[in-house]
Amino acid sequence: MTTKLQSPQNLSAIKVSRFQNLGKWVAGISKYTILIVLAISFVIPFIWMFTSALKDDPQVFVRPPVLIPSPAFWNNFGDAWVLKDFNQYMFNTIFKYCIPVTFGTVFSSAIVAYGFSRIQWRGREVLFFLCVATMMIPDQVVMVPLFLIFQRLGWVNTYLPLIVPAFFGSPYFIFLLRQFFRGIPSELSDAAYIDGASEFDILFKIMFPLAKPALAVVGLFTFMGAWNDYLWPKIYLYKETQFTLALGLEALQGTLTETGLHPNAYPYLMAVSTVITVPILILFFFTQRTFIEGITFTGMKG
């Protein structure tokens, strides 16, 4: 029985194939190692915040640091939450700020984006360029003029300065949705025109259902931005009964330090910070698929 000798060319091809497989294996291991390290680096601050909320001050400031508290003070969460009216702050943040701002931004940005992407009119591209160019204006430039305008209108110390601008669209989200709308086949609109549909019929009955992933991205970005917003509520809201969670956390810090350092000041601040952070993490966890789809589809369109 004879065995066929492999030619030098076959041996060379086998070596190259093995080298390529080894390179792919090393590249895969390196990629996932970097991702794991980065993931851990993002998770560690939250873990430290959560464990610090379960400590008392001696455990917080001990050297070397202790990650797992012993004993764990679970009552810190309830005690810190009732030091200030955080139930009211939570209600203000969700129903008086986040939801109206999210609805206004999504609705207005979608309408403007539709006008820039699907309707032909003179000066459309120039006006779109000016709209996008406003993103280059820093907030610090418009902060004082806006405050003076809202003060003249008598809106200071109300939620109107925070909510009303959202109903005039956001340049970034207008750009995002415009790219998505431009990727939708024009034949759908043409068929709707033939059937006698108006522009609003096309927008609400065709475009909005098709743009659900992109609209979800806009809504998530807006809701999370309003949830974490500190600067604009700080400028316009003075009454403590109107505070959002971010302002409430600052008020709690003042309460813990105004009459001398509270024995559990740091753990109380970490406890409230943890409670404020958890809803956003849960929201992103359950909507991450829609979030990623919206980002991917928007980036591929137009």
Secondary structure, DSSP 8 states (H G I E B T S, - for coil): -------HHHHHHHHHHHHHHHHHHHHHHHHHHHHHHHHHHHHHHHHHHHHHHTS-HHHHS-SS--SS-SS--THHHHHHHHHTTHHHHHHIIIIIIIHHHHHHHHHHHHHHHHHHHH---TTHHHHHHHHHHGGGS-HHHHHHHHHHHHHHHT-TTSSHHHHGGGGG--HHHHHHHHHHHHTS-HHHHHHHHHTT--HHHHIIIIIHHHTHHHHHHHHHHHHHHHHH--HHHHHH--SGGG--HHHHHHHHHHHHHTTS--TTHHHHHHHHHHHHHHHHHHHHHHHHHHHHHHHHHHHH--
